[in-house]
Amino acid sequence: MFTGLIQGLGSIRPLDEDRFQLSCPGEASRTLLDLAIGDSVAVDGVCLTVEKILPQGFVATASPETLRRTTLGQRQQAATYVNLEASLRVGSKLGGHFVTGHVDGIGCLRSVVQTAQAWEMYFTAPALLAEEWQRQIARYIVPKGSIAVNGVSLTVADCDASSSWFQVAVIPHTFEQTNLCYLQTDSWVNLEGDILGKYVEKFLRHPAQAAAGEETAAIAHSDKITPVFLAEHGYL
């Protein structure tokens, strides 16, 4: 589990089709210094397992599903800046939102506009992945909801009714301390919707199969969920 608060930038170099070497110089190296074999690290929002410790980095392998669904399978450059975050420790502050590192799919940066207070970034689906975007990503994008872009916890500032596009406002600190500042028009990014929204969708779509008990049965036969209904079932 991660928070979406990036701890440093690193570079990535493919060793073969599914193995990658991550280099973590400077501040990132100090932040991730206590990594151990088997630890989880979010690399551009993708949860990877540390297989080998290097003096200033580590080696990790990505599964075929991860390569298919994320930008790790799309890289053409020998080295690229990536966002790095070590997994959340029990008792640590949760400054962003719950990020699992299980990417839903890829998005595409269409424009970025600097304002006096922030950078407004506008994302849509890559042209060849529009159908997958609707199926895997769009249904979890809601105004003022949370989304992870390359592992960065952000708030959706605006989106259309079908969530075929969305916009975020990135504050200067986040923009400068993550690889969002290196993105260019048509750059692909990893997107992960809010895990809470996924569970809500599961319960609402399949209430009878969600769990046994009176609460589930009540939800299954309820025409709609209202504040009164939630209060009656313990959600105060």
Backbone bond lengths (Angstrom), bond angles and torsions (degrees), N, CA, C in turn:
res aa  C-N    CA-C-N  psi(-1)  N-CA   C-N-CA  omega(-1)  CA-C   N-CA-C  phi
1 M - - - 1.458 - - 1.525 109.29 -
2 F 1.342 115.46 141.31 1.455 121.44 -178.16 1.535 109.25 -130.85
3 T 1.328 116.08 175.35 1.464 120.32 -178.00 1.523 113.32 -113.52
4 G 1.324 117.41 -15.09 1.457 120.01 -175.74 1.515 113.29 84.32
5 L 1.343 116.79 8.99 1.471 121.46 175.00 1.526 107.74 -100.51
6 I 1.317 116.43 107.38 1.457 122.24 -172.47 1.529 110.70 -69.81
7 Q 1.345 115.53 137.12 1.464 120.91 -177.09 1.520 112.72 -100.21
8 G 1.307 117.74 -12.75 1.451 119.90 178.93 1.514 111.38 172.91
9 L 1.335 115.24 168.95 1.457 122.11 176.46 1.515 109.58 -105.98
10 G 1.316 115.74 145.68 1.448 120.92 176.41 1.514 109.66 -137.82
11 S 1.309 116.17 179.09 1.463 120.83 175.45 1.518 108.40 -118.34
12 I 1.316 116.08 152.77 1.457 121.32 -176.27 1.525 109.16 -124.57
13 R 1.342 114.67 138.04 1.466 120.17 179.04 1.522 108.78 -135.28
14 P 1.332 117.65 123.17 1.465 119.18 178.99 1.527 111.07 -69.69
15 L 1.328 115.85 133.50 1.462 121.36 175.01 1.516 110.34 -93.23
16 D 1.306 116.37 -33.89 1.456 123.94 169.58 1.521 107.00 -157.20
17 E 1.324 118.76 -157.97 1.454 120.25 -172.50 1.520 113.57 -64.66
18 D 1.339 117.34 -31.82 1.459 118.99 -174.93 1.523 114.59 -126.21
19 R 1.321 118.63 -0.03 1.457 122.09 179.84 1.527 109.57 -111.25
20 F 1.350 114.15 140.14 1.465 119.58 -175.26 1.522 109.95 -133.36
21 Q 1.330 115.07 144.58 1.458 121.32 172.32 1.519 108.26 -104.42
22 L 1.325 115.64 124.70 1.458 122.17 178.45 1.515 108.95 -105.20
23 S 1.320 117.00 124.72 1.456 121.96 175.87 1.513 108.95 -105.65
24 C 1.336 115.83 132.79 1.468 121.44 -174.75 1.522 109.38 -125.39
25 P 1.314 118.78 80.55 1.464 120.65 -178.66 1.516 111.98 -78.94
26 G 1.322 115.71 165.91 1.458 122.12 171.98 1.514 114.57 56.69
27 E 1.324 116.23 -129.81 1.458 123.14 -175.43 1.520 111.87 -60.43
28 A 1.337 116.84 -39.81 1.458 120.01 179.62 1.523 110.47 -61.72
29 S 1.318 117.72 -38.17 1.457 121.35 179.68 1.519 110.92 -63.71
30 R 1.332 117.37 -41.44 1.464 120.33 -179.64 1.526 110.68 -69.13
31 T 1.334 116.62 -37.28 1.461 120.71 -179.23 1.517 111.55 -66.82
32 L 1.334 116.66 -38.41 1.462 121.60 -174.69 1.531 111.92 -101.83
33 L 1.328 116.16 18.67 1.464 120.90 -172.67 1.526 112.52 -64.01
34 D 1.348 118.24 -29.61 1.459 120.12 -174.23 1.524 112.64 -94.12
35 L 1.318 118.11 21.51 1.461 120.84 177.64 1.521 110.27 -64.19
36 A 1.330 115.52 147.83 1.458 121.94 176.76 1.525 108.87 -129.33
37 I 1.316 116.08 161.44 1.457 120.56 176.96 1.532 109.39 -56.85
38 G 1.322 115.87 131.25 1.455 120.53 -179.80 1.514 114.87 95.03
39 D 1.340 117.51 -9.68 1.462 120.59 177.85 1.529 110.65 -69.17
40 S 1.326 115.37 156.76 1.459 121.61 177.56 1.528 109.91 -101.46
41 V 1.324 115.33 138.04 1.458 122.10 175.93 1.523 107.82 -134.64
42 A 1.322 116.85 133.92 1.455 121.25 175.30 1.526 108.39 -85.81
43 V 1.322 115.72 119.49 1.459 122.85 179.24 1.523 107.59 -111.55
44 D 1.329 116.96 106.77 1.474 121.57 -171.25 1.526 110.56 52.21
45 G 1.337 115.85 37.23 1.444 120.84 177.54 1.504 115.37 86.39
46 V 1.330 117.90 -0.36 1.459 122.38 -179.31 1.529 109.12 -99.85
47 C 1.310 117.38 121.75 1.461 121.13 179.75 1.518 109.88 -73.95
48 L 1.342 116.34 117.01 1.458 122.60 178.34 1.522 109.19 -122.72
49 T 1.324 116.22 152.60 1.458 122.37 -179.42 1.518 110.68 -101.25
50 V 1.318 116.15 130.62 1.467 121.47 179.43 1.526 109.36 -69.66
51 E 1.343 115.96 120.32 1.471 121.32 179.77 1.515 112.62 -102.74
52 K 1.312 115.72 -29.62 1.470 120.95 -177.32 1.514 108.65 -147.82
53 I 1.325 116.99 133.83 1.451 122.49 178.78 1.524 109.44 -92.24
54 L 1.335 116.21 132.11 1.456 122.30 176.33 1.529 108.73 -112.83
55 P 1.336 119.01 164.88 1.472 120.73 -179.38 1.524 112.82 -53.16
56 Q 1.318 117.69 -38.61 1.465 121.44 178.26 1.539 109.72 -137.18
57 G 1.309 115.22 53.81 1.451 117.69 178.96 1.519 111.93 162.44
58 F 1.333 115.47 -158.91 1.458 120.56 -177.94 1.524 109.35 -161.26
59 V 1.321 115.70 170.03 1.465 123.22 177.44 1.515 108.52 -117.85
60 A 1.335 116.55 139.42 1.458 121.61 179.92 1.527 109.62 -143.67
61 T 1.338 115.28 155.71 1.460 121.97 178.63 1.517 109.48 -115.51
62 A 1.328 116.46 138.54 1.466 122.17 177.59 1.518 109.64 -104.93
63 S 1.331 116.64 139.06 1.456 121.61 179.63 1.527 109.93 -73.97
64 P 1.339 117.84 163.07 1.475 120.03 176.88 1.524 112.51 -56.73
65 E 1.343 118.11 -38.99 1.455 121.32 179.13 1.522 110.91 -64.07
66 T 1.324 116.21 -40.32 1.471 120.27 178.25 1.520 110.71 -64.57
67 L 1.313 117.41 -42.91 1.458 120.82 179.18 1.523 111.42 -64.38
68 R 1.320 116.61 -36.05 1.464 120.41 -179.00 1.520 112.32 -71.34
69 R 1.331 116.18 -36.36 1.450 120.44 -170.35 1.526 113.70 -95.69
70 T 1.329 119.18 -12.79 1.457 121.66 -173.34 1.524 112.31 -124.45
71 T 1.323 115.03 173.53 1.461 119.85 179.44 1.525 112.60 -71.46
72 L 1.324 118.45 -12.06 1.464 119.66 177.84 1.518 111.42 -60.69
73 G 1.325 116.63 -28.72 1.455 120.60 178.63 1.515 113.60 -87.50
74 Q 1.344 116.79 0.13 1.458 120.84 -175.76 1.521 112.96 -112.44
75 R 1.325 117.98 -1.84 1.460 120.22 -171.58 1.528 112.17 -70.89
76 Q 1.328 115.16 135.29 1.453 121.96 177.25 1.530 112.10 -113.97
77 Q 1.330 116.55 -18.03 1.451 120.27 -176.37 1.528 110.81 -88.36
78 A 1.324 116.69 154.17 1.467 121.19 -179.87 1.519 111.42 -71.30
79 A 1.320 117.11 -32.70 1.465 120.58 -179.39 1.523 108.77 -146.11
80 T 1.299 116.41 133.88 1.458 122.16 -178.87 1.515 108.68 -140.28
81 Y 1.316 117.07 142.27 1.460 119.81 174.94 1.524 109.77 -66.74
82 V 1.329 115.06 134.48 1.461 120.79 177.08 1.520 109.18 -130.99
83 N 1.325 115.94 150.30 1.461 121.79 175.58 1.522 109.47 -80.04
84 L 1.325 116.52 139.06 1.465 121.49 -178.24 1.523 110.50 -125.78
85 E 1.322 115.37 136.35 1.463 121.34 173.91 1.520 109.16 -146.82
86 A 1.323 116.89 125.30 1.460 120.85 174.12 1.524 109.12 -73.86
87 S 1.330 116.30 157.61 1.463 120.62 -176.21 1.527 111.59 -65.08
88 L 1.325 114.78 152.47 1.462 122.46 -177.27 1.524 110.53 -69.09
89 R 1.320 116.40 132.54 1.462 121.19 176.82 1.527 109.56 -92.38
90 V 1.312 115.58 146.20 1.461 120.31 178.31 1.525 109.38 -58.66
91 G 1.321 116.35 129.28 1.457 121.42 -179.21 1.510 114.37 92.93
92 S 1.345 116.98 -7.88 1.469 119.48 179.02 1.529 110.50 -76.12
93 K 1.317 115.74 159.47 1.455 120.67 178.66 1.529 110.14 -71.03
94 L 1.326 115.81 140.67 1.452 121.61 175.98 1.528 107.71 -105.09
95 G 1.332 115.81 89.53 1.455 119.45 -175.27 1.511 113.54 -85.61
96 G 1.338 117.89 -21.10 1.460 121.06 -179.98 1.518 110.56 -103.50
97 H 1.345 116.88 -114.16 1.457 121.70 172.17 1.520 107.77 -145.12
98 F 1.315 117.80 170.54 1.458 120.91 -178.20 1.531 110.00 -68.39
99 V 1.327 115.57 115.07 1.463 122.84 178.80 1.524 107.48 -117.17
100 T 1.324 117.23 126.19 1.466 120.20 -175.93 1.522 113.10 -89.15
101 G 1.334 116.77 -21.83 1.459 119.19 -173.87 1.512 112.32 84.21
102 H 1.338 117.11 6.70 1.470 122.09 177.49 1.533 107.32 -101.33
103 V 1.303 115.46 93.62 1.463 122.41 -172.17 1.523 110.96 -68.05
104 D 1.334 116.08 136.44 1.461 121.35 178.66 1.522 112.06 -80.25
105 G 1.316 116.91 -34.95 1.457 120.17 -178.66 1.512 111.49 172.53
106 I 1.325 114.94 -170.16 1.461 122.00 -173.31 1.525 110.07 -106.73
107 G 1.335 115.67 141.09 1.457 122.27 172.61 1.515 109.99 -118.49
108 C 1.321 115.95 175.29 1.459 120.78 -176.20 1.527 109.61 -135.06
109 L 1.328 116.85 128.71 1.461 121.16 177.21 1.519 109.71 -74.65
110 R 1.333 116.76 123.45 1.466 121.23 -179.67 1.521 112.17 -100.37
111 S 1.326 116.81 -33.95 1.468 118.60 178.54 1.515 109.78 -161.43
112 V 1.328 115.37 156.54 1.462 121.67 174.55 1.525 107.29 -141.04
113 V 1.342 115.79 128.93 1.450 121.78 -177.06 1.527 108.63 -125.72
114 Q 1.314 116.48 125.97 1.457 120.43 177.63 1.516 110.15 -85.41
115 T 1.332 115.68 128.39 1.464 121.44 174.68 1.520 108.18 -112.22
116 A 1.308 116.84 -175.11 1.467 120.45 -178.84 1.517 111.76 -66.36
117 Q 1.343 117.74 -29.93 1.463 121.02 -174.31 1.526 114.29 -111.91
118 A 1.334 118.43 -16.62 1.460 119.14 -171.93 1.521 111.18 -162.30
119 W 1.329 114.68 176.11 1.454 121.94 170.34 1.527 107.29 -108.42
120 E 1.318 117.71 121.27 1.451 122.04 178.63 1.523 108.59 -91.71
121 M 1.347 115.33 117.52 1.458 121.38 -175.42 1.531 109.47 -114.20
122 Y 1.326 115.18 134.03 1.461 122.57 -172.71 1.526 108.43 -118.00
123 F 1.340 116.91 123.61 1.460 122.18 -175.68 1.525 111.31 -122.16
124 T 1.337 115.56 145.89 1.456 121.73 172.03 1.531 107.70 -136.85
125 A 1.320 115.55 -171.78 1.465 120.23 176.29 1.526 109.91 -83.48
126 P 1.340 118.06 144.51 1.469 119.27 168.89 1.534 108.89 -58.71
127 A 1.316 117.13 146.52 1.464 121.56 -172.95 1.530 113.19 -53.66
128 L 1.320 117.33 -38.10 1.460 120.26 -175.64 1.522 112.89 -84.05
129 L 1.335 116.95 -6.06 1.460 120.09 -174.43 1.523 112.50 -120.94
130 A 1.325 117.67 23.00 1.464 120.64 -177.14 1.518 112.13 -60.52
131 E 1.320 117.32 -42.62 1.470 120.63 -178.82 1.527 110.63 -65.59
132 E 1.327 116.61 -43.77 1.465 119.67 179.24 1.530 110.74 -65.66
133 W 1.326 117.34 -36.79 1.470 121.85 177.04 1.520 109.62 -56.06
134 Q 1.339 117.26 -48.68 1.459 120.85 -178.56 1.522 110.98 -62.90
135 R 1.314 116.62 -38.16 1.459 120.81 -175.93 1.523 112.52 -77.41
136 Q 1.319 117.86 -39.18 1.456 121.10 -170.89 1.533 114.48 -102.83
137 I 1.327 118.35 -25.86 1.456 119.89 -168.75 1.518 113.54 -121.16
138 A 1.339 116.77 -49.72 1.468 121.25 -167.07 1.515 113.16 -57.25
139 R 1.317 118.34 -36.76 1.468 119.87 -174.95 1.524 113.13 -68.39
140 Y 1.325 117.88 -12.51 1.462 120.66 178.57 1.529 112.39 -101.30
141 I 1.320 117.55 3.39 1.459 121.36 -178.90 1.522 108.97 -98.26
142 V 1.323 116.24 114.93 1.466 121.40 -179.78 1.535 108.50 -133.89
143 P 1.333 118.04 150.11 1.463 120.14 178.61 1.522 111.42 -57.52
144 K 1.324 116.17 133.75 1.463 124.89 -179.15 1.523 113.01 70.01
145 G 1.327 117.01 6.52 1.459 120.44 176.02 1.518 110.91 -84.64
146 S 1.316 116.13 171.78 1.466 121.45 -178.97 1.523 110.92 -95.67
147 I 1.323 115.84 145.92 1.452 122.22 174.02 1.523 108.04 -148.68
148 A 1.327 116.59 146.37 1.461 121.22 176.34 1.523 108.36 -103.60
149 V 1.332 116.76 122.34 1.464 123.47 177.76 1.515 107.68 -113.10
150 N 1.335 117.03 112.67 1.472 121.75 -172.27 1.526 110.72 52.99
151 G 1.334 114.94 35.39 1.459 119.62 178.05 1.504 115.19 84.41
152 V 1.339 118.18 -1.40 1.459 122.17 -178.76 1.525 109.58 -91.36
153 S 1.319 116.95 124.67 1.458 121.61 178.20 1.521 110.00 -72.06
154 L 1.347 116.05 118.11 1.454 121.54 -178.30 1.523 110.09 -133.85
155 T 1.320 115.83 160.12 1.459 122.54 176.86 1.520 109.41 -105.67
156 V 1.333 115.63 131.96 1.464 120.44 178.05 1.527 108.64 -69.07
157 A 1.327 116.80 115.58 1.463 120.87 179.29 1.516 111.14 -80.85
158 D 1.339 116.29 -35.35 1.457 120.27 -178.06 1.523 109.01 -161.09
159 C 1.324 116.03 153.78 1.458 122.39 174.21 1.518 108.14 -160.87
160 D 1.345 117.25 163.22 1.453 118.89 177.67 1.526 109.58 -85.46
161 A 1.333 117.13 175.74 1.464 121.66 -173.96 1.516 112.20 -60.81
162 S 1.324 117.53 -35.32 1.464 120.91 -179.18 1.518 112.34 -93.72
163 S 1.332 116.93 0.91 1.475 123.10 -178.48 1.524 111.74 57.34
164 S 1.331 116.37 35.12 1.458 119.78 175.58 1.522 111.24 -76.56
165 W 1.335 116.39 -11.68 1.457 122.23 172.18 1.528 108.04 -149.23
166 F 1.316 116.38 158.66 1.463 120.28 173.64 1.522 109.57 -149.67
167 Q 1.311 114.52 160.48 1.459 121.26 -177.95 1.520 109.40 -129.81
168 V 1.319 116.76 141.91 1.459 122.03 175.63 1.519 108.90 -128.26
169 A 1.315 116.09 153.41 1.464 122.06 174.52 1.522 107.85 -110.63
170 V 1.315 116.52 117.66 1.465 122.10 -174.61 1.524 109.28 -104.14
171 I 1.330 116.82 121.58 1.460 120.74 -179.38 1.535 110.26 -69.34
172 P 1.337 118.34 157.68 1.466 121.09 -176.23 1.526 114.21 -53.81
173 H 1.342 117.98 -43.18 1.468 119.76 -177.87 1.524 110.84 -60.32
174 T 1.313 116.81 -47.92 1.466 120.78 -179.10 1.517 110.67 -64.52
175 F 1.323 116.75 -42.56 1.466 120.74 -178.91 1.525 111.02 -61.59
176 E 1.316 116.75 -43.00 1.458 120.72 -174.97 1.530 113.32 -78.45
177 Q 1.344 117.61 -26.59 1.461 121.19 -174.48 1.524 113.11 -97.40
178 T 1.316 118.19 2.42 1.474 121.95 179.31 1.523 109.47 -127.69
179 N 1.331 116.09 173.73 1.461 117.79 -179.97 1.520 113.37 -80.94
180 L 1.347 117.40 6.52 1.460 119.47 174.27 1.531 110.94 -60.56
181 C 1.327 116.91 -30.27 1.461 120.18 -179.15 1.529 112.17 -71.68
182 Y 1.335 117.42 -15.76 1.465 120.85 179.72 1.524 112.64 -95.37
183 L 1.331 117.37 -7.16 1.459 120.13 -178.77 1.523 110.58 -68.82
184 Q 1.315 115.02 146.07 1.449 121.23 176.22 1.534 108.24 -123.74
185 T 1.311 116.37 168.37 1.458 120.45 178.79 1.524 109.76 -54.15
186 D 1.330 115.69 132.50 1.472 124.64 -179.13 1.522 113.29 77.94
187 S 1.347 118.12 6.74 1.468 119.50 172.30 1.522 109.64 -66.11
188 W 1.329 116.57 140.06 1.460 121.30 177.91 1.528 109.61 -90.69
189 V 1.317 116.00 143.89 1.466 121.73 -179.31 1.528 109.48 -134.39
190 N 1.331 115.29 155.82 1.461 121.32 175.00 1.522 109.86 -85.66
191 L 1.333 116.22 137.23 1.459 121.15 -179.54 1.528 110.11 -124.99
192 E 1.324 114.67 136.02 1.472 120.93 173.99 1.521 109.04 -132.38
193 G 1.326 116.12 122.47 1.454 120.83 177.15 1.520 111.57 -75.02
194 D 1.319 115.95 166.66 1.460 122.06 -178.06 1.530 110.45 -66.57
195 I 1.320 117.78 126.04 1.461 122.84 -178.68 1.521 111.31 -60.62
196 L 1.323 118.15 -31.83 1.462 120.73 178.93 1.519 110.90 -63.60
197 G 1.333 116.13 -39.81 1.453 119.99 177.92 1.511 112.32 -63.81
198 K 1.315 117.50 -33.30 1.468 121.26 -179.69 1.523 111.01 -68.45
199 Y 1.329 116.57 -40.16 1.460 119.22 179.06 1.524 110.95 -70.71
200 V 1.330 117.16 -39.05 1.468 119.94 176.63 1.521 109.87 -59.94
201 E 1.347 116.15 -44.30 1.463 119.88 178.49 1.524 111.13 -60.27
202 K 1.315 117.38 -41.37 1.466 121.73 -179.91 1.515 110.98 -60.50
203 F 1.323 117.08 -46.65 1.462 120.85 -178.10 1.526 111.70 -68.21
204 L 1.308 117.92 -37.21 1.455 120.46 -177.35 1.522 112.13 -76.63
205 R 1.337 116.92 -32.08 1.460 119.50 -179.24 1.520 112.67 -81.22
206 H 1.325 116.65 -32.51 1.460 120.78 -177.33 1.524 110.12 -132.59
207 P 1.320 118.56 59.93 1.467 120.60 -174.86 1.512 113.06 -63.61
208 A 1.307 118.90 -35.20 1.459 120.88 -177.01 1.517 112.30 -69.76
209 Q 1.360 116.32 -24.44 1.459 120.08 -178.53 1.519 112.53 -99.90
210 A 1.338 116.64 -5.99 1.456 119.92 -172.88 1.517 112.41 -66.47
211 A 1.332 117.28 -46.36 1.460 120.83 -179.44 1.517 108.37 -169.36
212 A 1.315 116.20 160.55 1.460 120.64 176.80 1.520 109.09 -85.60
213 G 1.337 116.55 156.80 1.456 120.13 176.48 1.508 112.52 126.75
214 E 1.330 115.15 165.30 1.450 120.90 -176.93 1.522 112.19 -64.86
215 E 1.368 117.61 -35.65 1.451 119.57 -178.30 1.520 110.50 -61.94
216 T 1.332 116.59 -45.02 1.456 120.40 -179.21 1.512 110.83 -64.69
217 A 1.332 116.25 -43.06 1.455 119.58 179.40 1.526 110.92 -62.26
218 A 1.329 116.24 -38.18 1.459 119.90 179.53 1.520 110.72 -65.39
219 I 1.340 116.34 -41.39 1.456 119.63 178.60 1.521 110.73 -64.73
220 A 1.331 115.95 -39.79 1.457 120.38 -177.79 1.516 111.50 -62.34
221 H 1.348 117.31 -32.85 1.454 120.70 -176.23 1.526 112.25 -102.95
222 S 1.333 116.65 5.03 1.465 119.69 179.55 1.517 109.77 -85.24
223 D 1.349 115.85 135.67 1.457 119.62 178.44 1.517 111.14 -68.38
224 K 1.322 116.90 -36.76 1.450 120.40 179.10 1.523 109.48 -159.71
225 I 1.314 114.31 156.88 1.452 120.59 179.45 1.520 108.30 -92.71
226 T 1.320 116.71 122.08 1.456 122.80 -179.07 1.514 109.49 -121.08
227 P 1.352 118.56 166.54 1.469 120.11 175.54 1.522 112.13 -56.92
228 V 1.337 117.37 -36.06 1.465 120.71 178.58 1.524 110.30 -65.63
229 F 1.327 116.64 -44.57 1.461 121.14 179.09 1.527 110.43 -59.40
230 L 1.350 117.48 -45.15 1.462 121.33 -178.96 1.513 110.96 -63.94
231 A 1.332 117.11 -41.28 1.464 120.61 179.44 1.517 111.21 -63.93
232 E 1.330 117.85 -38.91 1.459 122.00 -179.78 1.532 111.73 -66.09
233 H 1.319 116.91 -24.11 1.461 120.23 -177.64 1.524 112.54 -109.67
234 G 1.320 116.52 23.89 1.455 120.65 168.14 1.508 116.14 93.09
235 Y 1.349 117.98 3.85 1.468 120.67 179.21 1.515 108.50 -96.89
236 L 1.321 117.19 91.35 1.455 121.62 -175.39 1.510 111.83 -99.17
